């Protein structure tokens, strides 16, 4: 039984490899501090849980949902974007629910990428940004980014012939895995680039609200004219600590939204109605909840970065996300350092190679455990003699 070529072309999902290694260590009785996956540990807020409980008491919510989503859900998304980013959206044509933004990103690629097509993808990147293209039979063209340039691609050096051939430019700021942020001026350049070369601009905005030090981050759709070429993917997973609930949404250009809806009608039956009603409660939470969430992750960031710096690293504190992107010590690859760290300390980190070839030489720590556990992870590393050199 031979797998399809599209499946054979995919790299193995590193987190499935990590799961196997973690199981081996747990079977030996090791207490793991799992900072490998961006899996929020904060409890989902009570108003969201209560809304789900109420929805589950109504049998009407057990039927198939409409493909376009509950009108109240789409209206809540539109109001959220107006309130947070001053972006005007038509809830009927410029909003669509998703079974998490990862699902939306992959299916969007299937809606537009033909075999032989190319897309432009900065690396390192969240795997869905390049795997969607591969599954569709296309080829992702790597836009290299480095720490020196803030992990932001230089759009000015892309050859015109490559740009004109590309179907889409896929961006994500704040970035997973690098935790980098992009200024509004870069977003303006990205919109102009997409218009000049007649390509789709995809923006994964999964970490929109996880910013620190009061430095609020822009939506791509805030840029004048962005809606002509752009679709933006947002999610409840990180913002509202709802990773397992699997609900997100796409917003932006009505034709792009229509195409995404069209392919989804052939692949799924929409988002469970009770989930949509819970997400409505999430989108209407007070700003106090988000402020407290940011404070929690900022405290964790400070503890972990300052602790690593005491072990020889020289890291800057990231301005957003729940991640710390860390160069590995001399003599290690990303994978060998992750494995050594796991076996010597029980601390789990994601090897940078999981985010494309340009992630080699780094690991990503996710701040998804209590402050005392982060401190314990640092103590274990110090006792094991793990330092940056």
N, C-alpha and C positions, 0 to 999 in steps of 0.2 A: 504494500500500500504506500504509494509515493505521495508525499506532500506536494502541494502546489508550489510553483516557483516563487510566488509572492511570499509564502510562509518561509520558504528556505532562505530567502534574501534577508529576512529579519534577524537581527542579532538576538541572542537569548536575553530575555528580560532579567537584568541583574538581580532584581529584588526577589525573583523566584530562586535564584542561586543562593542569595543571602538567607532565605527562609530555610533552605536545606542545611546550611552551615549552622544556623541558629539552633535548629532542632537537634543537631549532633551535640552541640555544647550543652543544651538544656538536659539532654539524656544523660550527660555526665554529672548533672547536679549543679551546673554553674548558674549563678544569678546574673542574668543579662541586663544591662542597661541599654535599651534599644533606641539608638538615635539614628537609625538607618533610613527609615521611611518617614516622609512628611505626613504622619498620621496623628492629627491633633488629639491630645489627651484631655483637653479641657472639656468639661461636661457641656452637652447641648443645653442652652438656656431653657429654664422651666416654661416660659410662655410658649416656646416652640413645641416642647414635649406635650404640654396641655392641649395645644391646638391639634396635635396628631391624635391624642387620646379621644378628643371630641369627634374628630373626623372618622375615627375607627368605629364609633358608635352609630354612624349613619350608613346603612347598607347602600345608599345611593353612590357612595364613594368607592364601592367595590367593583363597579362596572368599568368597561373600557373608557378611558378618557378621550376627549377630542384631540386630534393631532395638533391643533393650534394652541392648546392649553386653555386652562380656565381663564375667562376674561378678567376675573379679579386678580389672578396671578400676574398676567401680562400687564395689567394696569399698575400693580404694585411695583413691578420691575421698572416700568416707565417712570413712576414717581420717584423711585430710589435713584435712578440715574439723573433725574432733574435736580433732586435735592442734593446729591453728593457731588455731581460733576457739571451741573447746569446744562445737561444734554437733553434736548427735546426728542422724544421718541413716540411714534404712533404705536400704541400697544397692539393694534390689530395686524400691522404689516411689518413692524421693525423689531419685534420681540418674539422669541420662540423658546419654550422650555426644553431642557436637555436632561438626560439621565447622567448628570455630571458633565463637566466641561471636557474631560478626556474623550468621552463618547462623541461629543459634538465635534471636536477637532478632527478625529479620525474619519467620521462620516462626512465632514465637510470636504476633506481631501478626496474622498471617493466621489463626491458630487462634481468635482471640477478637474481632477488630474486624470489624464489618459496615459496608457502605456507609452513610454518614451518622452513624456513631458518632464519638465524640471521645475523645481521650486527653490527659493533662496532661503536658507536657514542658518542663522548664526549658531555657532557651537562654542562652548558647551550649551546643551539645551535639554529641556524636558523631552524624553524619548518620543512622546506622541507628536512632537513637532516635525520629526523626520520619519517616523514609522508610518504615519498616515500616507505620506507620499510613496513610500516603498510598497505598502499594501495595495495602493492604487496602480502600481506598475510604473511609477515615475522614478525620477532620480533627484534626491536633494543635493543642491549645490551648496557646499559649505562656505559660509562667510566667517572667516576666522576672527575670534575676539580674544583679547588677552587682558591680564590684570592692568597692564600699562595703559590701555585705552578704555579702562573701566568696563570691560566686557561688552562694549558697544561696537557694532560693525561700522566700518567706514564705507558708506554708500557711494562716496565719490570715486572710489577706485574700481567699482564693478564695471567691467567691460560692457559697452552698450549692446553688443550682440548677445551677450549672456542675459542681460536684463530684459531685452525685448522678447527673448524666447521663453522666459520664465512665466509660469502661470500665476504664482503668488509669492509674496514676501511674508514670512512668518516671524513675528516678533513677540516678545514677552517681557514686559518690565512692570513691576519688579521681577527679577529673573530667578527662576529655579533652574540650575542649582547655585548660581554664583552670588545671589542676593544683591546684584547690581541694580541700580535705578538709572533711568534715562531722563534727561531734561526735556522740557517741552520743546525746546529748539530742535532736538533730534526727531521728535514726533512730527514736527512741521516738515522737516526734511524728508521723513519717510512718506508722508502723504504726497508731497511734491514728486518724489521718486516714483511712487505707484501710479500717479496720474500721467507722468511723462512717458512711462513705459507701458501703460495700459495693463497693469497687473493688479491682482487682488491683494489687499493689505489685510492680513490676519493678525489680530492682537489678542494674545492670551493674557487676561487681566486677573489671574487667579488670586493674586496676593494684594489686590487693590487696597484693602483696608488695614493691612499689617505693615504700617509705617511707624517710624520712631522719631523721637525728639521733636514732635510736632510738625514734621515736614511732610505735609499731605502730597499725594502723588496724583498726576493727571491721568485722565482717561484719553485714549487715542481719539475718541469721538469729540473731545473738546476742541480739537483742531479744526479751523475753518475749512470746509470742503471735505473733511474726512469721510463723511457719510456717503460720498459719491463712490468711494472705492473700498471702504473698510467694513469688516465684521469683527466684533469684539466678543470674546468668550469670558463669562464671569461664572462664579460658582459660590454655592453656600458652604462648601466643605471647609475652607479655611476661615472665612470671615465669621461664620456662626458655629464653628466646631461641629459640623454635620458631615464628616467624611463618609460614613457608612450609609447615609440617607440617600445618596446619589441623586442630587438635584442641582442643576445649574441653569444657565440661560445664555442665549446668544442675542446680541443686539446690533443694530446698524443698518446697512444698506438693504432696502426692502427686497431687491432682486436676489441678493445673496441669501437672505433669510428664507425667501420662497424656495430656492433651490435646496437649501439644507432641509427644510420641511419636506420637500418632495422625496428626497432620498430616504428620510427617516420614515415616511409612510410605508416604505417597502421593507424596512428593517426592524421596526419596533412598533409598539402601540401607544407610545407616548409615556408621560410620567404619571405614576400612580396618583390619583386625585387627592388622597390623604396627604401625600408628600407635598403636593402643590399648596394645600391649605396650611400645612405647617410652615412652608417657605414664606407664605404671605405674612404669617406672624413674625418670622425672622426679619423680613424686609421692613417691618414696622416697629422693630425694637427701638428703644431710646438710644441716643448717642452714648449714654453712660455705659452701656454694655460694651460697646466697641472701645471706648476709652480704657476700660478696665482690662480688656483683652490685650490691647496694645501695651499697657503697663506691665502685664504679666510677661509677655514675650520680651519686652525691653529689659526687664530685670534678669531674665534668663540669658539674654544676649550678653549683658554686662558681666555676669558671673562667668560665663563660659569663655568669652574672649579674653577677659582679664586673667583667668586661670591658665589658658593656653599660652598667653604671653609670658607668664611666670615660668613656663616650661621651655622657653626659648623662641617661641614664635613672635612675630612682629605684625600682628593682625590689626587692621582697622575695624571699628565696630560698624557692621552693615546698617544701612538706613532703613531696611525693610525686609520682609519675609520672616520665616522661622528657621533660616538656614545660616550656617557658618561654613564658608568655602575655604578649605585649609590645605596649603601645600604640604606634601609628605616629606619626611626627613630624607636626607641624602642616603642613597643606597636602596631605596624602596621604589617599587612601582605603586600605583594606586591600589591595585588588588592585593599585593603582598603586604602593604601596610595595613589595609583593612583586616586581612586574615590574621596578621600578627597581633593587632590590637584586640581582636575578638578572642584569640586563644590565650593571650597573656592577661587580659583585664576583664573580659566579658562585656566590653563596650563595643557597640555595633555602630559602624559608620558606613556610608555608601561610597564605594570606590568611584572616583570621578569618571572612569572609563564608561560607566553606565550612561553617561550623558554625551556620548560621542567621543571620537578619538582625541579631540582637543581637551578632554577632561583628564587625560593622563597626567599624573603628577599631583593630583589633588584628591581629597576626600571631602564628602559633605556630611556635616553633623546637623541633625534636625533637633530643634529645641522642644522636644515632645515628651518631656518628663519633668517632674517637680524639681524645684531649685535644689533640694537636698540630694536628689539623685544626680543632678549635674555636678554638684560639688563632690559627690562620691566618685563619679567617673574621673574627675580630675585627680583625686587622691590615688585612685587605682593606677592611673597612668604614671604619676610621679613615682609610686612604689615599684612599678615595673620598669622604671628607668627609661620611659618613653619621652623623648625630648626632640625638639627641632634643632637639627645641626646640619 
